[in-house]
Amino acid sequence: MNHLARIAGSFVIVLVVYWTYALTAVPMIEPSLAAKRAARLSPDEARGLEQGDSQQAAELAVLFPPGTMQIVNPKILQSDRLKLLIGDYQTDPSGNVLIKPCAVILLPEVEGAASDELLRRAVVLEAPEGAKLQFHDSFDLSRLKIGRLKSGRLDGPITIRSKGKPDDPSDDLLIVTRDVELSEDLVSTPHVVRFRHGPHFGSGRGLRLRLLRGDGASSGGSSQGPNVAGLESFELAHLDGLHLELPRKNLGPATAFSSPSLPPPTATEKPAAPLAGTMPVDVTCDGPFRFDAVKQKATFDRNVVVTASNATGPPDQLRNCDRLSIYFRRRGAAQPVVAGRARASEEPAKPNDLEPCRLEAVGRPVVFQFPSQSADGRAGHLEYNLITQDLALDGEPDGQPVFFRHEDRRIEARYLRYWSPEPPWRLGRVAAEGPGWIHASAGNRSGQLFEARWNGQLRVQPFEQNQVISLAGGASLAYGALGQLAADAIHFYLNEMPDPAEPRGFKLEPHGMRADGSVRLGAPQISCEVEELRAWFAQDQQGAAGVPVDQAGPADASRSAADAGPRDERTASESPDRHFHVTGRALEAQLVLRDGGKRADVDKLTIIDRVSLIQTQKATADEKPVVVRGDLIHVKDASKPHAALGIKGRPAYFEGSGMTIVGTNINLNAGTNRLWIDDRGFMELTPAAGNPQGGPTAAKDPLRVDWTERMWFDGRTVHFEGNVRGVSQFQQLLTETLEVSLDRMVRFDHARTLQDPADYQLQELRCQGRVWMERRLFDPANPTVQQSREQIETQNLRVNNTTGALSADGPGWVRGWRRGSGGPGPLAELRQRPPTTDATAADKINYLYVRFQGGIAGDVHRREITFHDQVCTLFGPVESWDAMLPEDNPDAWGPDGGQLNTDQLMVREMPSPTADGPSVELEAIGNTRIEGPDYAAFCTRMCYDQNKGIMLLEGDGQTKATLLRQKNVGGFQNRGSAQWIRFSLKTRKIQSGGVGSVDINQFTPPHAPGR
């Protein structure tokens, strides 16, 4: 567009400024030949002047090709840079000055150029039919009386031409029109104006050149000299077309336009060939074209179409434009010239000093398509800076958004501004107002898509020598393996890296991410709901996945390599396909990008305040998740086999592998396979394990263990210290230290084993120090009916569920309550009266108490237990499940109560083919004494088989087995002794053997059972 400005400027300079200057000032400086003759020169002087004019005419002939010089013997008026050639002139009765023919030669301003070069490059105006001029005062060239031009007319064809620089056709100038009207401030013609400047050409009609008046004289003054300060405006009422050849290096995405082609120019207008390195650009419009020299602005109105031809593809286009405005600046200036009237102290900018710097387009909407640069879009208002290549797009008044696409990057918004980067192939700055969206790829990396939406605004700008993409107001973002992110505000930081594959290209690598306010993240490996999110990204360095040793757990939790099981040597790329869901106030994460950014693995996680972390196995969604809660959670090497987890909170919570752990700090290291808490807490277990005492338990009956000092778990053994209390639905345990071992190793680096506890069994239970345990059993057919209650207190209890071994240290005791008519055991069978047979016998509660000093040994699989050293057993019916018989008050035992003292007592439960419950076998060894209200027995060994109904008393060879009975308390005792005594519960008969005798009649009850 600066070429069009030069054409307009040349036109007005030649027609007006220098024309009026020549008609007024030149005669005062250099009198014409007629004036000099009027001064009565001598014949020799006059002859010399005529020879001088003839010589100048001969020199000027170089500007006129042969046969084109239409002025014979011209009169020449001249100054330093301008020559006016006149054939003749006359004044008509109206005072108009008629000049016919005439020509104006304007010499260029080229410092140091030779005179012949200046002449050859001169601008020539030719008016063969002459001019008709009217001045404010009378025109008398012979008397040097010439007033200021009032109006005028150049008749017939008008041609302005110049050869420009030598051997450079790009500077040639040609303007053709006819019948030009002149006034003090206006030059106009309704006819067609054709113009060409080098390769640039165009045509239109309805020319109006408005002049900028000077400040020195009024319009009606009579002072000589023009009242013109320069060009104010240049207007064509209709532009047929404008063709420009613009340098490609100055074209950005918004200067590559497209439109219908101009009508073919005439032979004199068409350039010989397009210049190398240029782009042909054509402009048409249905309305006027105007160039405002004061505001230095050119406008095209109504259906403006701009075309930029491409040699290798379809043209670039700008269409559907209601107005196209182009702003200029002085060449080399930092900013456009301020719009408005030039100050008197400033010289108006000459057209040759101007260059276009900014364009503006308005439409409904403006549509642009730039195939040459793989760009297109639409906007209600478009602005483009031709110098910096910055672009601004605004939507339409009815709310329609703008759209812009460049290669595979697409953006839509209410308002968009783009600042071109340096160098131009890198990522530029972007500002957009929402609602809007963007879809792009990360640099030249195929397949890495970046998508974002916002309701507030978008900013893309440099940050610490890299780039940051900021979204505000209901923002959402999706990027490759990172998944979907939504928040009130999102900041996505990118490293702008050189691309080794393309020297003039770059690639974008994620560096970090920040989100604030209602943050929602959904990624293949992690999802979250937090208020703040901070994430950092690292590229996979293909390093080996080692096992850290800085979180190996407490020293007292150490185990041998054999106990811990084989180390899993998988690399991070072979890690299980896990997913983490996080809630809390703030989340900080570090992710490792693998496979060229197509996969993101979580490396570190820190979650703060109201934290919840749920880990699931994506391939098996029906499995139970691993759940973690607390005030602070930190995960290190999360996607690697040696992941480490730290949880702090009041409380801190962990759930997985059939266990729930609660404390103030929970630590887990998958590399060393350790989980520990160095404070109080509790754990809930759901193993399918047996009862330490050999009784049945529900397969999924949860067990809760509380402690006050510490806990650790090495994958095989759970260790609790400090006032340990274990509670399940029907059992509870109190001890100082408790260890529970599983039948196989739990691997914390295997997500599946943490989520599927079905295969785990309780293998061994070890209690250190004082142990108290209680168990209750209920009728399976009627869970509201209690069947039994058992209590035990001992020292250092050990139960192995695999081998069945049970042991404990004494002293200790066992209490038991059991519902049923079978009685508490064999001791009651020695009573004098037969057993009760009424209907209430089935609901009777029988009480058993065993006290021992030496310890316990047994087998839970065989349902066998042995008490050692000073064993004292007390039995009898009681009224309730809490009632107990006093050991020191035999009178309170009742008629069915009794006591057994021995050195060792073995109890074994066996299946019974006749009874509902198991039968009992007893064996008492060493100093055995059995006492009841009306009987007593003494022996070295006692055996009892409830299923067979047989009780055997034996001596040791030195001491006989003895029975004592008395019918009434305090009455006469019947006594019998023998080496052995056998008592049948079914026949109620006694047999004896060895040395001694037993009076059977004394001990046979009056009736047999069943009579």
Secondary structure by P-SEA (a helix, b strand, c coil): caaaaaaaaaaaaaacaaaaaaacccccccccaaaaaaacccaaaaaaaaaaaaaaaaaacccccccccccccccccccccbbbbbcccccccccbbbbccbbbbbbcccccccaaaaaaabbbbbccccbbbbccccccccccccccccccccccbbbbbbbccccccccbbbbbbcbbbbcccbbbbccbbbbbcccccccccbbbbbbbbcccccccccccccccccccbbbbccccbbbbbccccccccccccccccccccccccccccccccbbbbbbbbcbbbbbbccccbbbbccbbbbbbbbccccccccccccbbbbbbcccccccccccccccccccccccccccccbbbbbccbbbbbcccccccccccbbbbccccbbbbbbbcccbbbbbbbcccccccccbbbbbbccccccbbbbbbcccccccccccccccbbbbbccccbbbbbbcccbbbbbbccbbbbbccccccccccbbbbbbbbcccccccccbbbbbcbbbbccbbbbbcccccccccbbbbbbbccccccccccccccccccccccccccccccccccccccbbbbbbbccbbbbbbbbccccccccccbbbbccbbbbbbbcccccccccccccccbbbbccccccbbbbbbbccbbbbbcccccccccbbbbbcccbbbbbccccbbbbbccccccccccccccbbbbbbbcccccccccbbbbccbbbbbcccccccccbbbbbccbbbbccccccccccccccccbbbbccbbbbbbbbccccccccccbbbbbbbcbbbbbccccbbbbbcccbbbbbbbccccccccccccccccccccccccbbbbbbbbbcccccccccccbbbbccbbbbbbbbbccccbbbbcccccccccccccccccbbbbbbbbbccccbbbbbbbbccbbbbbcccccccccbbbbbccccbbbbbccccccbbbbbbcccccbbbbbbccbbbbbccccbbbbbcccccccccccccccccc
